[in-house]
C-alpha cells in the first residue's frame, strides 16, 4: 500500500518553521497533502495523537565499521540502529579497513548502503591510508559521491598538507571535518586530564590537545575560506575559539555529542570503560560551555559519533580498552533530557541541530514537512519515558543503557516507508 495517512500529529519543522497539529497524506514516498482533517479511504492510517511529527534526523558522524570491523557493526545493523533512533540520513566516517581513500572502496560501500532502508552517505578520507602524508584524489572522490572529507580518529599534524586540503576543498565546495587532538598533550587517551585521571593514576588527555589544533584550524579556515567542521568538541576553550572564528568571518562549524553535553569526567568512575571516549568528557564547566555554544549557534550540529565496540573489548582494563560509545538509539532522547527539559533549547532548536544544520553543512536539502517533499519523518512522544535495554546495533557500549529517558520514538519513515515501528 503506497498511501499513508498520519492523523493528528504535532508537526514541528525547523525548515518551514511550522509548529501545529496537522494531518499528512503520503503517496509513493512524497507528502502530497497537508491539512487539519484529511481522509483517504485506501490509506494505511497512523494515529499520531499526542506525538510530535518531525523531519527525519541526520547524523553527520557515525562509524558503521564496514568493511573490516564487522564484528562490531555492519552497514545493515548500523542502518537498523539509525532507524530506531529516528535518523533517516547518516554520514559514515572513513576509518574502515581498507580506508575509504579511493573510488573503488567508496563504490563498494555505496552498493551495500543501497540495500538498507535509510540514506547512508560515506565520507572520504582526507589522506591516503589516514597516514597524514598524502592527500587522496579529492576531485575523484567528490565525483564518486563522497559528501565530504575527514580523517576522523586521527589528527592532521602537517599544516602544509592541511592547507592544501582546505584550498582544494574550497575549490570543490566540499566540507572538511577534523579530529582535534594533538598527541603531544595526550598522556593517555579517553579520560580528561584532571581530578578523575589523577585519582585513577591515568595520565589523561588535556584540553590543550584539542585547543591547540582548534585554534590552528579556525585560523586556517579563515585564511582559506574553506568550510570546516570541528568534530565532537569537548573543551570550553575550543568553544570560545570557534565563537571567535565565526565572529571573524570563518566558514567554521562545530559538532557536539550527547555524551559531551550530558556527562562529565565523573562518569568514568561510575561507568569505567563505557565512559572512555576520544575526546573525553570533561568538567561541568566544559559541559556548560558546550550547552552555551549550542544555545548561541557557535556549535551548529549535534552528532552521535556512534562508535560500536564488542563487549569483550570494552571489558578490558581502562588503559587498553578502545575509546567510543554507541549513540544512535539514545541521541534524540538525550537531547530532550539534557537540553530541552532543563530549558536550554526548544524542541524546534534541537531539531534544527539534529536535522537541518547537518544537511546544510553537507550541501544536502534538509528533510522538511511540506507538500511535494520527500516523506523522511520521525514520530515520537516528547514526554513519554522509556528505558534503552536492548539495541538494534550489534553493540551496547554505552553508559546510557538502563537510563530512564524522555522522548520515545514510535515511527521512523524514510522515503514514505515505515523503517522502524515501536508498539504502543
Beta strands, then each sheet from edge to edge (+ up, - down):
strand 1: 3-13
strand 2: 18-27
strand 3: 30-35
strand 4: 44-47
strand 5: 52-55
strand 6: 57-63
strand 7: 87-92
strand 8: 119-122
strand 9: 148-150
strand 10: 175-178
strand 11: 228-230
strand 12: 252-257
strand 13: 301-303
strand 14: 306-307
strand 15: 377-387
strand 16: 404-414
strand 17: 417-421
sheet 1: 3+ 2- 1+ 4+
sheet 2: 3+ 2- 1+ 5+ 15- 16+ 17-
sheet 3: 8+ 7+ 6+ 14+
sheet 4: 9+ 10+ 11+ 12+ 13+
end
